[in-house]
Amino acid sequence: MSTAGTGRHPLCNLNELSATGCREFRLGSGDWPMRGFVVRAADGSVHAYVNRCAHQRYPLNYDQDRFLTGDGSAIVCYVHLAMFEPHTGACFSGPCSGLSLARVPVRVDEEQVLLAEGIDPDEFAARYA
C-alpha cells in the first residue's frame, strides 16, 4: 500500500480505527513485507508498531486486527500474554517486562495514518526481515 515517489505511504485511514482500535498493515515490497499495526489509544493519539513480540519475536495476534485486551486499554501478545502500553509499546506485564515493541514512525494527515516523512518503506521494512 505504497505510493512511491509521492512521499505519502498510507498505512490505514483514520476512520478504520475505532476509539480504541487497531489495524494491521504491511510495509515494504517483495515476498515477505514487514507486518505492523496501527493503534488508537484512549486519548485519541495514534501509534504504530512492528507486529513482533519483544519476548520471542512472534506475531502478537492470531486474528486479523486483534491486538488489544478486551477493554482496549493494552496491546497484548496472544502467544505469551505479555501486555504493552499503547502510547510507548513498553511491556508492563509478562515475560518481556522492561522491553518494548519496535515503533514505526507515523504521522496523521488528511484523515490518513502515514509513514513519517523521510522514511523509506522498503529500507525500514528490511530492518525487520
C-alpha positions in Angstrom: 0.0 0.0 0.0 2.7 2.4 -1.1 2.5 5.5 -3.2 6.1 5.5 -4.3 7.6 8.8 -5.4 5.0 10.9 -3.6 6.4 10.8 -0.1 3.0 9.5 1.1 2.9 6.0 2.3 -0.5 5.3 3.8 -0.9 2.6 6.4 -4.6 3.0 7.0 -7.4 5.5 7.1 -8.2 7.1 10.5 -11.9 6.1 10.1 -10.8 2.4 10.1 -9.8 2.7 13.7 -12.4 2.6 16.4 -12.0 4.8 19.5 -9.5 2.2 20.9 -8.8 0.1 17.9 -6.1 -1.5 15.8 -5.5 -2.1 12.1 -2.8 -4.3 10.5 -0.7 -3.2 7.6 2.2 -4.5 5.5 5.2 -2.3 4.7 7.8 -2.9 2.0 7.8 -5.0 -1.1 8.8 -8.5 -2.0 7.5 -11.8 -0.8 8.0 -11.0 2.9 6.9 -7.5 3.7 7.1 -6.3 7.3 3.9 -6.7 9.2 2.8 -4.0 11.6 -0.2 -2.4 13.2 -1.6 1.0 14.0 -3.3 1.5 17.3 -5.5 4.4 18.5 -5.1 5.0 22.2 -7.9 6.0 24.6 -6.8 9.7 24.3 -7.2 9.6 20.5 -3.4 9.5 19.8 -2.2 7.2 17.0 0.8 4.9 17.3 2.3 2.1 15.1 4.5 -0.9 15.9 6.1 -3.8 14.2 4.0 -6.9 14.7 6.6 -8.8 16.6 6.6 -9.6 20.4 9.6 -8.2 22.3 9.9 -11.6 24.0 10.5 -14.1 21.2 9.7 -12.2 18.0 6.4 -14.0 17.3 3.5 -12.0 15.8 1.3 -10.6 18.6 -2.0 -11.6 17.1 -3.8 -14.7 15.9 -6.7 -13.0 14.3 -6.6 -10.0 11.9 -6.6 -6.6 13.6 -6.8 -8.2 17.1 -4.0 -6.7 19.2 -5.8 -5.3 22.2 -7.2 -6.5 25.5 -11.0 -6.8 25.7 -11.3 -3.3 27.2 -8.9 -1.8 24.7 -6.5 -0.5 27.4 -3.4 -2.5 26.4 -1.7 -4.3 23.5 -1.5 -8.0 24.2 0.7 -10.8 22.8 -1.7 -13.7 22.3 1.2 -16.2 22.4 2.8 -15.2 25.7 0.0 -12.9 27.2 2.6 -10.1 27.6 0.9 -6.7 27.8 2.2 -3.5 26.3 1.3 0.2 26.8 -0.3 1.6 23.6 1.5 5.0 23.8 5.0 3.7 24.2 5.0 0.0 23.3 6.6 -0.7 26.7 5.9 -4.1 28.2 4.4 -3.8 31.7 3.4 -7.4 32.3 4.6 -10.8 31.2 7.8 -12.4 30.2 9.3 -9.4 28.5 8.7 -6.7 31.2 11.1 -3.9 30.6 11.3 -4.4 26.9 9.4 -2.6 24.2 7.8 -3.2 20.8 9.6 -1.7 17.8 7.9 1.6 16.9 7.0 2.5 13.4 7.2 6.3 12.9 3.9 7.7 11.7 2.0 10.9 11.1 -1.7 11.7 10.6 -2.6 13.9 7.6 -5.9 14.3 5.9 -7.6 11.5 7.9 -4.8 9.1 6.9 -2.2 7.4 9.0 1.0 7.7 7.0 4.6 6.5 7.4 6.5 9.5 8.7 8.1 11.8 6.2 11.7 10.8 5.2 11.2 7.1 6.0 11.8 4.8 3.0 9.2 1.9 3.4 11.5 -0.8 1.9 14.5 0.3 3.9 12.5 0.4 7.1 10.9 -3.0 6.5 14.3 -4.6 5.7 15.4 -3.9 9.3 12.7 -6.4 10.5 13.1 -9.0 7.8 
